[in-house]
Amino acid sequence: MSALARFFNAMGKEVSGYDKTRTPLTDELEAEGIKIHFEENANQLKDKLNVQNWTTENSLIVYTPAVPKSHSEYVLINDLGLNIKKRAEVLGLLTEQAHTIAVAGTHGKTTTSSLIAHILRTAGIDCSAFLGGITKNYNTNLLLSSDLKLRTSNEELRTPIVVEADEYDRSFLTLHPYIAVITSLDADHLDIYGDKKQMDEAYSKFASQVKSGGKLIVNKNVEDHLSYVGLYSSYSISKVADFYAKNIKIENGSYIYDIVTPDAVLEKVTLGLPGLHNVENSVAATAVAFQMKISSENIRKALKTFEGAKRRFDYQVKNDRVVYIDDYAHHPEELRACISSVKQMYPGKKVTGIFQPHLYTRTRDFADGFAESLDLLDECILLDIYPARELPIEGVTSTMLLNKMKSKNKMLCSKSELLNELNKRKLEVLLTLGAGDIDTFVEPIKKELLKKYN
């Protein structure tokens, strides 16, 4: 949502909006001239923004399905019959006449799309990008090409646009990309899809929407789940595919490996980003780069200089005494990937994880998977479930999750006691994990650790 807000602000439009929680990102948006309020208040729309004067011709309301339909401001805007569209619909309209590269998947979207954009920019291609996280190389989630900045009509854009294709609420079906990537297809959002089969069908539909002459690139692990009958390229980190990694080693905290392609082998590439799952994301991005005819030299340079996205295996503290990593992981497979990579990089170190479950339905649907992944930690601290758009579900709590875990080193903790609890412990490697408001603790935790482990 913030990338779209930034886009319309850059186009000279008057932009305002609501968010549930103030964050460093909302502070940045306000500094850029975007008006934001944090109290759900329909009267405020009337009094401060004169919503009664808005028309379908002079206004556009963009919303995310994360906002409940009962939200008083949504109700007011809907009752006024104004021009209201989902975020994905607007993204679909903006990219309709563009060479769009869309990255879909249960996990890996933000890192893969950010890396694709970085490869393009490294190769001198003036791309645009609407990203789901703040890419560290550019310190933004929005990149604008010169022709998108100057665009005045719906003519075809000369430069590519990289976007995340969000599967929630089938939003990605508004996109018709020239190149599409599917990174993973683990069950998620079953409150929307009902079951995994319907989710697979939606991804198959997305795959079929690649434009004529375009390219579909899929993870080898998901190809059997798609009922797609066209041509595509596969990629993998563990299996032979059209594009795959081999000879993976860790040297001085960095992954060094070979990427095998249909035409050549890129030997001993270095990835600037930690995490074995990110090696796999880099193979997907390389497959896109080959489709775009980008040179091996530029691919190598981009992989080595890529710094990742905030809240994706994001180092906060890294010294001889303690390591602190923050990650957005909120699905059992994401937790497993993150924790496994940390244990591989820091063998023999005690790994302590703080996890905030996200959504009651997701916690209910994947409780056993969450328990198994969290048991990989040496110590686990569980916060209460972050509800987002949902109301509580009876019996679905962090206590339920704790009881399913086999680990003996586990506990529940309130947010108000979290910093005190951490101060009691001798920490070696610390992870904060989750997609709720756990990110508001990152700076306070970082500050305490730097004070304690100087």
N, C-alpha and C positions, 0 to 999 in steps of 0.2 A: 504493500500500500504506500509506503513512504517513497519508493522509487517513482511511482506514478505521481504522487504529490509533487516531488521534485521536478518531474518532467513538465507538468502543467505550469508550475511556478517559473521554470526556465522559458516557457513559451509566453510569459507575460500575463498569465491568467491570475485572477485573485483566488487564492487557495486557502481553505480553512478545513478543520476536521476535528473529530473526537477520538480520543484514545483512553483506554481504561487506566493506564498507569504512566506516570511521567518517567522517562528514561533518558540516558544521554542522547539517544537518537532523536527523541522529540525535542530536546533542548537544541540540537543542531538544526532541526527543521524550523523552529521558532526563530533562531538566529538568521535563517535564510529568508525570513519574512512571511512564513506560513503561520496562520493563526490556529492555535490548538487549544481545546478545552478538555478537561478531564472529569467533569461532573456531568452525568447523564441528565440533561435538562432541556426539554423541548421548548420551554419558555425562553431559554437563552437564544435559541435559534430565531425566535420571533423578535426578541428585544435587541439583540446585538448584531445579528446577521440579516435581519429583515427578510426572513425566508418567505414571507407573504408576497414579496415583490419578485421572487424568482419565477421564471417561466421555463417551459421546455425548450425555448429558443436560446435563452441567455444563461442557462445553468446546466451542469451535469453533476449528478450525485453518484459517487463510486463507493461501493461497500464490499466488505469481505464477508463471506458466509460465517466467519467466526462471530459476527455480531448477531445475537438472537433476534428473531422477527418481532419479539415483544418489546424490543428496545424503544423507548418513548420517542426518540428522535427519528428512528426509522419509520415508526407508525405515522408520525406527523408528516414526514416527507411523502410517504406512500399515499396518505389521505389527500394530499394536495395535488396528486397526479403528476408529480414532477418527473423529469428524465432521470431514472435511477437504473444503474447497471452494475453488475458484478465486476470486480477487479479483472477477472479473466476475460470478460466480454470486451472491456476497454482495451486490454492488451491485444486481444484478437483483432480489433479494429485498427489499432496502431500498426500492427505488423502485417496486415492483410496484403499490402502491396510491397512487401519486403522479402529479401532473401533471409528468411528466419531460420535460426538454429535453435531448436527447442529441446530442453533436457527434462525428461520425465523419470519418475521412479520413486519408490518409497523412501530411499535414502540416497545421498550423494549428489542431489540436484545442485545445491548451492556451490559446493566445491568444484564440481565438474563444469558448470556453466561459467563460474568465475575464471577457471583455468583456461577454458576455451577463449573467453574474451581476452585474457592476458596473452595467449599465444597469438591471437589475431593482432593485437596492438603491438606486440613485440616484432611481428612480421611487417609492421607498417600499414596494416589494414585499419582504416578509420571506422571501426565498428561501433554500434550502440549496444547497450546491455541493460536489461532490467533484471536485477539479481535479488535473491531472497535473503542476502546477508551483506554485511559491509566487507568488501574486498580490501585487504590490507595494502595491496600495492597501490590502490587509487583512493583509499579511504572514503569510499562511497558505494552505494548499491545501484547507482545510475551512471552509465557512460553514454554520452551523446555524440554521435558523429556530426560532422559539419553539415551534411545535407538534411539530417533529421532536425537540427536546430533551425535551419532555414526553410523547412518544409511549409508550403502554403496551400498545397492541394493534395489530392489523393494519388498523384502520379507514383510510379514504381520507384522505390529508393534504390540507389546504386550501391549502397554499403549494407553489410549484413547487420541483423539485430539478433543478439543472443538473449534468450528468455528461459526462465524456469517454467515448466509446464506442470502446474499444480493439479494433482489428481483429486483433491478433496472436492466433493460435490460435483464431480465430473467436469470441473472447470477447464481442464486441458482440451476438451473437445471443441472449444472455441478457436483453437489454433490449427493452422494449415501450414506446417513448416516445410522448408526446402530440405533441411537436414533434421532428423529427429534421433534422439538418443534415449534409450530406456535402460536405466542403470540397475534397477532391482524391482522385484514384484512380490515382496512379502505382504501378507495380509495386513491391512490397516484400514481405518475409517469404515469399519463394518457397521457402524451406526448409519452410514449412508448407503453402502453397497449391499448390506444384508449378508452376503457370503463372499468367499474368495472367488467363486466362479464368475459372479457378476462383475467383480473388480477386474478379473482377467479379460472379460469381454469389453470393458471400457478401454483398457490398454490396447486391445486388438483394434478397436475402432480408431483410437488415436494413431496407431501405426498405419492404418489404411489412409489417413488423411495427409500423408506426405505427398507433396506436389509432384506431378509428373516430371520425370527427369531428376528428381531428388534422391535422397539416400536415407535409409533407416539403419541405425547402428544399435545392436542390442547386446546386453550381457549374455554370455553363453548360458548362465544359470536360469534365464527367463524365457529362452526361445521356445521351450516345450509348453509354456503356459499361454502362448499367443496362437490364436487361430488365424494368423496372418499368412497369406500364401504368396506374397511378392518376394522379390529379391532383397536381401539385406546383408550386412556385414556383422560378424560377431566379434566380441572381445572378451578377454578373461585374464585373471591373474593366476589361475590354478589349472586351467585346461588349455589344450591346443585349440586355437581359434584363428580367425583371420588376422586379428591383432592380439598378441598376448605377451606377458612379461615372463622372463626366466632369469636364472642366475641372480636372484635377489639377495643382496647382502646389506648389512648395516655397518657403515664406517663413519666414525666420529659423529654419531647421532643422525646421519643422513642415509637414506636408502639409495643404493647404487644397483642398477639392473639393466638388462637388455630388453628392448621392445622389438618383438618380431612382427613385421608387417608383410603383406603379400608381395612387396617389391624389394624390401631390404631389411636389414637388422640394424637398429640403432643401438650400438654397444655402449655399455657403461654410462648410461644417462644418470644424472643426479637429480633427485627431487628435493626441492627446498622445503617441502612440507612433511612433517612426521606422520606416521600411521600407515600400516600395511594396506588398509582400505583405501587410502589416498593414492597408493601405487596403482590400484585398480582404476580409480577415477582418472588418473593420468593416462592410462592406456586408452580409455574412452575418448578423452580429449585429443590424444594423438591420432586416433582413427578419424575424428572430425577434421583435424589439421591436414591429414593426407587427402581427404576428400576435397579440401580447399586448395590443394597443391602448394602447401606451405613447405619450405625447405627444411631438411633435417637439422640444419644449423640453427634456424630460428626456433624449432621445437625444443632442441636441447637447451638453448639459452632461456626460453620461457619456463621450462620445467625447473631449471636450477634457480631462477630468480623469483619463482612464485612464492608468496608469503602466506597464502591461504585467506580464509575469511574469518572475521571475528566470530567467536563462539563455535568454531569448528576446529577441534584439537588446538585450542588457542593457548599458547604458553603465556602465563601471567608472571610466574616467578621461576627462575631456573638458575640455581647456584649449587655450590658443592654441598650444601646442607639440606636443601628442600627443593622440590619441583612442584609447581602448581599449574594444572591444565584445566581450562574451562571448555565444556563441549555441550552442544545443543541436543545430544542424543536423548530421544524420548520414546524409542521403540526397542523391544528386546534385542533385535539384531544390531541396531546401532550401538546399544550398550555393550553387546558382546564384542563388536568390532573395535570400539574405542578401548575398552578395558584390556582386551587381548593384545592390542598394539602397545599399550603402555607397559604391560608385563614383559613383552618381548624386548622393548627398548630399555627397561630398567630391571633386569633380572636380579633377584635377591633383595630388591627393595620392597618395603611394605607399602601397599597401595590402599589408601583410604578414599572412599567415594561418598559424596553427598548427593543423593538423588531425590528430585522432586517429581513424582508422577504427574503426568499431564492428561487430564480428562478422566472422568469416572468410567466412561464406556471403554476407553482403551485399556485402563487398568483392569477392568472386569474381563475383557475379551482375551487379554494376554497375560493374565496374572501368573500362570505357571512359567511362561517364558521370561517374564521380568525376574521372578525368583531365581531361575537358573542363571541368568546373566549376572545378577547382582551377587550371587554366590561366588563369582570369580574374584570379587574384591577380597582383600585381606580384612578390611573393616568397612562396614556400611552404616551410614547415617541416613535415615529416611525422614523426609519432611512430609507434611500433609499433602494430599492431592491438590493440584492447581485446577480449579473447575473450568476456567475459560468461559465458554458459552453454556455450560451444562449445570443442571441442578443435581444435588446429591442422589446417589442410588443406594438404597438400603443394603448394608452389609459390605459395600465396596469402600474400603478405607486403606490407608497405609498400614494399619495394624493387620489387616487381612494379608497384605503382601509380606509383611514381616514374618507372620506365622508360617507362610509357605516356604520361606528361605531355610536352608539347612545350616548355614553359617552360624557359629556361636558368637562371632564378633559383629553384632548388629544392634541397632537401637533406633527408636523414634525420637525425634527432637523437634521442638517448636522453633519457628524462625527467630523468636525473641531470645532463645537460649543458644542459638547456633554458634555465635562467636565465642561465648564462654566455654562451650563444649570443646571447640577446637583448641582453645588455649590450654586446656587440661592435657592435651594429647601430645605425644612425641611423633611428629609427622615426618614422613620421608618423601612420599609422592601423594599429592592430594588432587582429587578430581571433583569438580562440580558438574553435575549432569542434569539436564532437563530443559523443557521448552516453555516453562511458565515464567514466574518472576524471580526465579533463582538468580538471574543475571544481575539483579540489584544488589546481590551480596558479593559480586566479584571484586569490586574495588575495596570494600571494607575488609574482606578476607586477605586480599593482596597486601593491604596496608599493615595488617596484623602480622602476617608472615614475614614481611620485610623487617619489621621491628624486632620480631622474636628470633629470626634466623639470619641475622646480619653476618 
